[in-house]
Amino acid sequence: MREVGQTLGIPLYVFGPETHMTAICGMALGTRPIPQENNVEFATANFLLPSGEKQPNKQSLASSKRDEGDGAPAPACSRIVGDTPGVQTPMFTNKTKSIVWGMQTRAVQSMLDFDFVCSRSEPSVVAIIYPFTGDHKQKYYWGHKEILIPVYKKMNDAMTKHPEADVLVNFASLRSAYQSTIETMEFPQIRTIAIIAEGIPENQTRKLIKLANEKNVSIIGPATVGGVKPGCFKIGNTGGMMDNILHSKLYRPGSVAYVSRSGGMSNELNNIVSKATDGVYEGVAIGGDRYPGTTFMDHILRYQGDDNVKMIVLLGEVGGVEEYEVCNALKNKIVTKPLVAWCIGTCAAMFTSEVQFGHAGSCANSNQETATAKNEALKGAGAHVPSSFDHLGDVVQEVYNKLVAQGAIVPAAEVPPPTVPMDYNWARELGLIRKPASFMTSICDERGQELIYAGMPISDVLQKNVGIGGVISLLWFQRCLPPYVCKFFEMCLMVTADHGPAVSGAHNTIVCARAGKDLVSSLVSGLLTIGDRFGGALDGAAKQFSEAYDTGMHPAEFVNHMRNKGQLIMGIGHRVKSINNPDQRVQIVKEFVMQNFPATPLLQYALEVEKITTSKKPNLILNVDGVIACSFVDMLRNCGSFTSEEAEEYINMGAINSLFVLGRSIGFIGHYMDQKRLKQGLYRHPWDDISYVLPEQYNN
């Protein structure tokens, strides 16, 4: 987009994750200055680009670890264990293990990529529960390696086999989220449940909250994107794509903790906090429903009791009165850490009627629930409240700078994260790589809005009524062949469609169908009999007759030559038909070709050969295989649509037999359906039709 603006000379300003979204609104409205140069960080959706921030070498990483201490995980990510009074166990650590309910492959991969970029030693997802498929293992990436994560149908199996898991990320739909959450709370190992679904009835949510309080389980949600603890753990799709995670430096802990109602705005907070401070320590989106599983105060009190949190950010919204609990906590000195707060929805005062702002709980039922009233109350209680959301980042930075000046926060040296390998599909979209295709095709393209056969949209194929012959010409030969050629194709399909149940292909299909096999198996059983002795004579006939004709061999000379070699002439001979009892199929094809083809030299040559062979034996006639093969060669060579090289290539590749294979498939399918319709049982060949020749007879 930047290049387009520069090329066209348009004052086009383009921003990405380096600038938070709401700041752009201020620039567009003229309330904020537009920076002349964007501080574009070199990251894309899945990794740091090579031209961007240089990867640290092992030596620099080792030295930075020595500076930090012994290289152990930072206190922000260490689990506090034991029953010491007044000491809280963090909700998430860098050892947190979770189970995901629902087949959310992208969310799980996002969690694993976050783990990897945070330098976790083990994946945070240990199992997936999905009742609609059998127990199996699902493949995911861990950095550049592939790992397998087990998928269970039953929750009991997942919990029993993974007792170390204490978090469940519930992606169940609103119809099953309640029941699955109830089932989860039957297992004491689970201490935190994130419910992503929106639209859960409020009476069900209140029952969940009551049960969770009884069992000392923390619920995040419903209607939430989740939460994130940088360097430790993230829930589902929290934090967005990898470029957002990298830009917001969520791969290592900072000093600022936030709690938000909105999941989407929590991503904005990640960006704002990362630009204004040393980064996020933990962030939770409690969800937009009227009754969230955990409230603002639940998380703010956790942050108040965590020495790693130096300042708190609260992002509320219009509707509800929970923010007033925060006001009371500030007034009563229950919360003593600096708190920056803002409630979204101040524009509601501009509307003359009641306004619902997206979330189920974001509707002011009284003046006390308006965003303006709550912002004023928070400011009066001692919170740092900006004049508008546009200045939230400025206030956060002011508070942070004071804490740094006081020595309460000592910014740590920045250590670049490990590079997450880029997904192939994304790299290809960005044009960063090129790779030879595994397959090439030139006859069909299904990627656009309309299916295309060799350059012709399927709508034209139908509207122009090209018929089956026209479709064959497009898909087999990549061009529209003359109407008489298409008619020839269709005629060949009709005359070769079937030749009764006694021939080997039909017989095999019937036996297979009566054995209870499916359509595809029965059809393939019949097709596998096609070869030089049944049906497959088309290719052999085409090669033999065309070679003899091309070398100038007289028909009689050709017959004698084949007899001296001890080889049969393909396309000559019939078990039943003869010169006195001609095959009507041959007559029909021959007459059509002679009347419509511009030239038929090879067919004429074959008819001269037939005169010689039938003088020796009446049934040595030009059969269906022979007449179709010779006519096909005449078509390739004389219709004007192929070069001589292309014609020979099709003859040599075995294309001529395609008509027989396609035509006879019609008959085989018919025999399959016929046997099923007649409900024929298992076929067993009768004994009296088998000549048993035992070895003892040879020994007498």
N, C-alpha and C positions, 0 to 999 in steps of 0.2 A: 504494500500500500504506500509506503514511503517513496518507493521508486516511481510509482504511478504519479504521485503528487509532484515529484521533481521533474518528471518527463513532461507533464502537462502544464507545469508552471502554476499549479493550484496551491494555495497556502493550506496544505493538508497536514495536520498534526496527528501522528499515530503513536499510541502508548500501549505498553504491554504490562506485564506484572511488575515492572520497575516503578509504576505509578498506580496507586490504588484508584479503583474505579470511580468513587465519588469525587475525588479531586478533579477528575476530567470534567465532571458536570460543572464545577465551579469555573474551570477554564473556559468552557463553552459559553457560560453565562456572563463571562467577563468579571467575575468576582475574585478570581485568582490569576496571577500572571502566568503566561505560557512560557515555560523554559525554552531557551533558544537551542540548547543541546540536551538531548535525552541521555541520561545515564543508563544506557542499555546494557544489562548484564548478559553475559554470553551463556545463555541456557536455552534449551528447547524442551519439548514436552517430556523427554525421558532421560536426558543426561546433559552434562556440561559439554558444550561444543569444544573441539580441540583448539579453536582460535580464541577461546575465552580464558577463564581463570586457569592458570597452569596447575596441573596436578602435583602435589607435594611428593618429593622423593622420600624414600624410606628413612634417610638420615634426618631430614627435617621433621618428619613425623615423630621419630624417636626422641629428638631433642625437645620437641614441644611437649611430649608426654613426660619427659624428665622434669621439665619446668613445672608441670602440673603436679608432680609427685611421683608416685610409683607406677603410673599408667593405669591405675584401677579406674572403674567407672566413676563419674562425678557423683557427689552426694545427691544431686537432684534425681538420679536414677537408681539409687540404692534402696533396697527394701528395708524398712525398719521392722524388725521382728521382736517378739516377746510381748509381755503383758504389762509393760511399764505404765503406770497410771499417767494419763495426760499426753501420752505419745501416740500419735495417729499413724496407722499403716497407710502409706500412699495408695491411692486408687490404682495407679499404673506405675510400673517400674520397667527397667530394661530386661527383666526376666518374666514379664507378664506373658501368660499363654492364654489363648482364646479359642473358642469354638464358634464357628459361624453357622447360623441356621439359614439355609437357603443356598441355592446354586448360583451365587453371585461371583462368577469367575473374575470379572474385572475388578471388583472391590477387593477380593482376596489378593489378586496380584498387586494391587495398589498398596495393600498393607505389607506385603512381602518386600516390595521395592522400598517402602519407607524403612522397614527393618534393616535392609541392606545398606541404605544410605546413612542410617544411624549407627552403622558398625555393630549391630547386634550380633551376638555369636550364634543365635538360633532363631528360626522363624517364630513369629508371634502367633501364627495360626497353626494349630496342631490337628484340627479335624473339622469336617463339614458335615452337617446333618441335612439330609434331603430325602424325605419320605417317598418320593416318586420314582426313584431308581434303586437298583440293587446295590448292595455294598460293593464298592470298588475304590480305586485310587485315581485321583485327578492330578494331571501334570501341571506344574507351575515352574516359574523361573525363580532362582535364588541367585541374583547377580547374573553371571553368564552361564551358570549351571542349571540343570533341570532337576527338580525334586518332585516327589510324589506325596500328596496329602490324602489321607484316607477319607472316604465319604461313607457315612452310615445312614441306614434307613431309620433306625430307632435311636432316640436320644439316650436311652439307658446304655446302649452299647458304646456310644461316644464318651459318655461320662465315666463309665467303668474302665475303659481302656486308656483314658487320659485324665487321671485324677489330679494332675498338676495344673489343669486349666481352671482359672477362676473368673474368667470373663466370657460372657456369651453375647455375640453380636447378632441380633435377631432381625433378619431381612424378611420375615414372614409377612404375607399380605395382611391387610386389615381384618380379613375374615378369619385368619388363623393365628394372628399375633397374640391374642389374649390367651388362647388355650396353650400355645407353645411356651409362653412366658410362665404360666401357672405350672406347667410341667417342669420347666427349668428350675423353679424355686423348690422343687422336691429334692434337689441335690445340693447339700450344704456347701460343696466345694465352690459353687458359683457365688461370688460376692458382688459382681457388677453385671447388669444387663442393659444393653443399649437397644432400644426399640425404635427402628427406623420408620415403620409404617405410619402413614397419616390416616385420619378418619376413624380411628378406634372410638367406639361410643364412650362418652364420658363416664357412664356408670361402670363400665368395665375397667376403665383407667383407675377410677377411685378404688375399686376392689383390689386391683394390682398394687396400688400404693399401700393400702392397708396391710395386705399380706407381706409386701416387701419390708415394711416397718417391723412387723412381727418377727420376720426371719433375718433382720439386719442386712438386707440386700439393698444396694444402691441401684436405682433405675435412672438411666439417662434417656429422656424421651417421654412419650412417643413423639412422632413427627419431628425427628431430629436427624441431622447429618452425623452426630456423634460427638467426638472430642479428640483432642490430640495432646500428647505429652512429648514434646520434642526430645529426640535422643532415646526415647523409650518405646512408645506405643501410639498407634492411632486407630481409630474406629472406622472401618469401612472406607468410604470415599472422602472422609474429612481431609481438608487441606487441598483438595483438587488434584490436578495433574502434577507430575513431577516438577515441571517448571515453576509452579507456584510454591511447592515445598522447598525447592532450592533457593528461590528468590526470597522467601520468607524465613530462610535459615532454620527450618523446623527440624533439621537433622541434629541440632545440639540445643541444650537448654539455655534459656535466658533468665531474666529476673522478674518478668511481668507475667502475672496470671490473669486470665479474663474469664468471664462467664457471659454468655449471650443467649437470647431467646432464638434468634435467627441463625440457622446453619449457614445460609448463604453469606450473611454479614459476618459470620465468624471468620470466613476466608478473608474478608476485607480487614478484619482486626488483625489477623496474622500478618498481613502486609503492612498495615499502619504501624503496628508495634515493632516489627522488624526494622522499619525505616527510622523510627523515632528512638529506639532503645537498643539494648543488647539482645533483645529477642524475647520470645514467649517461653515461659516455664511450663505452663499448662493452660489449655483452653477447653471449655466445655460449652456446647450448645444444648440448652435444656429442652428445647423443642417449643413449638408454637401453639400447643394445645392449652386450654384453660387450666387443666390440672396436670402439670408436669410431674414426672416421677421424683425428681429432685429439684429443689428451688434454688433461687439466687443465693439465699442465705446458707443453704447446705454447703455450697461450694465456696462461698466467701469465707465461711468459718474454717473450712479446711485450709484455705490459703492463709488465713490469719494465723493458724497454728503451724504452718510450715515455714521454717527459718529460711528456706531457699527462695521464698517469694518475698520480694521487696516492695512491690506495688501491685495494685489490683485495678482492673478495668471492668466496668459493668456496662453492658449494652442492653438496655431494656427497650420497651416499646409501649405504644398506646394500649390500654386495656389492662385490667388486673390491678392489684394493690400491693404486690410483693415488694416493690421498690421501697414502700414505706417501712417494711421490716428492716431494710438496710439503713434507712434514715434513723430508726430507733437504735440500731446497733452502733451507728456512728456517734449519736448523741450520748449513749450510755458507755462509750469507750470500750464496747465489746470488740469493735473493729477499730484498730489504731493505725493500721498501715495506710499509706496514702491511697486514696481511691478516686479514680477518674470515672465519671459516669455520664451517660447520655441516654435519653429515651427517644427512640425514633417515633415519628408520627406527629410532629408539631404542626405539620401542614393541615391536620384534620380540622383546625380552627377556621380554616379558609372555606370549608364546606358548610352549606346551610342545613344539611341533613346528616344523619348518622352514617358513618363510613366504616366499612369492614376492610381492614388492611391485610388481606391474604391469610394470615394465621387464624385459627379458630378462636384464639384468645385475644386477638388484637382488635378489640372493639370497645370503645369507652362507653360504659353504661351510666357513668356519672361524671361530673366535673373532676372528681378526685382521680379518675382513671385516665384523664387526658395526659398526653406526653408533656405538655407545657407545665401542668400542675406538678407532675412528678419531678421534672427537672428543677423546678424552683424549690421543691421540698428537699431534694438531694443537695442542692447548693446551700440551702439554709442549714443542713445537718453537718456540713463540713466537707462534702465531696467536692472534687474539682470538676466543674461542669463547664464545658465550652459554650460559646454563644450559638453555635450551630454544629451540626455533625461535620461540616466542612473543616472546622478548626479542631476536631478531636485529636488529630495527630499532633498538632502544635501544643496542645495542653499536655498530652502524654509526654512529649519531648521535654517540656518545661519541668514537669515533675521529676522525670528521670534525671535530667541534668542537675537538679538540686540534690538528689540522692547521691549522685556521683560526686558532687562537690563536697557533700558531707562525709563521704567515705563509706556510706551505707552500701554502695554498689561499686565493685571494682571490676570493670569490664575485662573479660578474659581474652587472651590472644585468639584470633580466628584461625581455625584449622579447617581447610577445605575438606569436604566429604568425599567418600569413595564415589567413583563414577558409576552410575547405573547404566548398564549396556542398553543401547537404544533398540527398541523393537524394530524388526525388519520392515513391517508395513509402514511405520511412521517415517523411518529413514527414507524409504522409497517415495513417500508423499512429499518429503522435503527436498527430494532430488539429490540426496547426499551420496547415494550408492547406485550402482547399476549391476545387474546380475543377469546372466543368460537365462532365458526361460526354459523350464523343464519341458514344456510342450509348445508346439507351434501349430496354428490352425489358420486356414485361409478360406474356409467354406461357410462359417457361421459365426455370428457375433451376437451374444445375448446380453451384453453389458448395458446397452442404452435403454431408452424407453420402449423400443420396439425390436423384436427379434429380426435379424437380418440373415437371409440366405444368399451367400455369395454376392453381396452388394444390393440385393433386392429386399426391401422391407416386407415383412410377412403380410401386411395389409395389401400390398401390390400383388403378391403371390396369389392371394384370394380374389382380389378384385379383377385381375387380369385373367383369372380362370386358366392358369397354366397347367392345371391337372397334376396327377401323379408323375407323368412323364416329364413335365416341366420342373417339378421338384427334384427328380432324379438328375436332370441335366444341370441344375444349379449345385446340388450337393455332391454329385459325383464328378462333374466336369468343370465346375466353376464358371459356367456360362449358360446363356439362354440358347439352346439349340433350336433348329427349325421345327415348326409344328409337325412335319411328317416324321421327324426323328422321335419326338415325344410320343407320337401315336404308335410308332414302332416299339418303343419301350413298353407302353401300356399293353399292346397286343402280345408281346413276349411274356409279360407277367400273367396275362389271362390264359395263354395256352400252356404255360408251364406250371400253373397253380397246383394242379393235382393230376395224378395218373393212377388213382385207385389205391386200395389198401394193401395190395400184394407187393408193391415195390419196397425195397429195403428201408428207405427213409420213413415212409408212412407206417410200415410194419413196426419199426423200432419205436416210433412215436406212440402207436397204439399199445404196444406191450408196456411201455413206460407209464402211460396214462392208467392202464388197468392195474399197474402195481401201486397206484395211489400217489404217484409223483405229481408235482405241480406243473403248471404250464411251461415255465421256462425250462425245467429239467427235461420234460417230454419233448419239447421242440428241439433242444440241443441234441438230444439222443438221436433224433431223426437227421438233423443237419450233419452230424458227424459221419454219416454214411456216404455223404456226397464226395465223390472222387472220380478217378479215371473210369471206373466201371459203372458208376451210377451218377448221372447228372453232371459230373465234373468234366465231361468230354468236350465242353465248349472251348475251354482254353487250349486243350490239346488239338482239337480240330482247327481252330484258328491258326495256330502256329504251323501245323503240318501243311495245310492247304496254302497259306500265304508264303511259306518258304518254297514250296514246289512251284507256285505261280511266279514268284519273284525271280527264281533262278532259271525261268524259261523251260521248265520240265514239261514235256507233253503229258496229258492225262494218263495215257497208257504207260508211258515210261514211269510215271509216279506210282501207279498201281504195282508194276513189276518191281520197282525199287523197294517198296514197302514189303512186298511178299518175299523178296530176297533177304531182307533184313529180319524177317520173321516177326514183323510188327503189325498190329491192327491199325487200320485207318480210322482215326477218331472221327465220329460224326457219321459213319457209314454202318448200316446194319440195324435190324430191329428183330426182336424175338417173335413178334406176332405179325406185324405189318409187312407187306411186300409190294412189288411193282404192280401186282394184280389187285392188291387190297391196300391202297395207299393210305397214309396217315393224313387225315384232314387237317390236322394242325400244321403240318408241313405245307400243305397246299395253300392254306390261308396266308401264312407268313410269306411264302414265296410269291404269291400273286400281288400282295401289297407292296413288297419290296420292288418287284419288277415294274410296277406301275408308278411308284412315287420317288424312288431313289434316282438321283441324277446319273449314276453309273453303278453297274453291278458286275464288274469283271470277275471277282473271286467267286461269287455265287454261280455265274455261268461256268466257270472252271469246275466247280464242285458238281454241277449237273452233268458235265461231260464225264467226270470220273464215275458218277452214278450209272451212266449208260454202260460203262465197261464192267463195273462190279455186278450189276443186275443181270448182265449176259451170262455171268458165271453162276449166280445164285439169286433167285428172285427177291429174297429178303435183305439183300445187301443194298438197301436203299439209303438215300440221304435222309437221316432222321432229324428230329427236332433240334437236337444239339448242333448238328452240322449246319442246318439251314440258318439258325440264329447266329452261330459263330461266323459264318462267311458273310452274312448280311451285316453283322456288327462291324467287321473289318472294312467292308465297302462303305459303311456309313462314316467311320473314322477317317478314311482316306479321301472320300469324295464329297462330303457334305459342305466343305469349305470353311469349317469352324476350327479345324486342327491342322497344324503343320505335320509334315511327314514324320518328324522326330516325335511329336506328341502322340501321334497315332501308334507308332511302334512302342512307345513307352507304355501306353495303356494295354496294348496286346501282351507285352511282356510281364506287366505287373499282375496279370490275372483278373483284369476288370471285366472281361467278357462273361466269366462264370457268375458274376454278380447278379445278372438278371435271373438265372436259374435259381440261385440261392434265395433271392427275395421272393420270386414267384412261388417256389415250392414251400416256402415258410407259410404262405397263406393256406395251402392245402394241409400242411401238418397241423396247424392250429385248428383247422376245421375238424380233422380226425380226432384231435384231443378233446374238443368240445363234444363231438359226437359220442365218444366213448363215455364221457362223464354224464352226458344227457341220457344215454341208454343204461347208465348205471351198471356197466360191465364189471365183473369181478376179476380177480387175479388170473392172468393168462398162464396156462401150462400147456406146453406142446404135447399132443397125443403120442403115445408110445408107438401106435401103428404107423406113424409117419416118420419114425426114426429107424434107421438101419443100424443095429447094434453089431459092430464088428469087433469081437473080443480077441485078445492076443492068442487065446488057446486055438483058435481056428487056424492061425498061421503055423502053429507048432505041430498040427496033425499031419 
